[in-house]
Amino acid sequence: MRGCQNSEASPDIVTGILTVQSNDVYSLIDPGSTLSYVTPYVAMEFGIEPEQLYEPFSVSTPVGESILATRVYRDCDITLRGRDTVADLIELRMVDFDVIMGMDVLYSCFSKLDC
């Protein structure tokens, strides 16, 4: 991932550019999130058809609203700090970021978090 955390942001949040399905995307790496998400506006560039989730679920946003997650993009190619991995990205309508990477992707890239 290129970029670094914003000094005005929370110290446990990192933003920058990473590559998903050969597309550079603006990302939030959130160790507080178990899953990873993608906005549908970016996902339509991936060339992958989303699958309906067997059990849709509600995602709480930092501003207190809930968004229903109903679709997932399976096995998306991700490059993070020179390491290639794949991840399932849950479709989530958001405007601030193209993707939010959660612990599922960080774990698969052998990332270490110093808490």
Order of alpha helices (4+ residues) and beta strands (2+ residues): beta-beta-beta-alpha-beta-beta-beta-beta-alpha
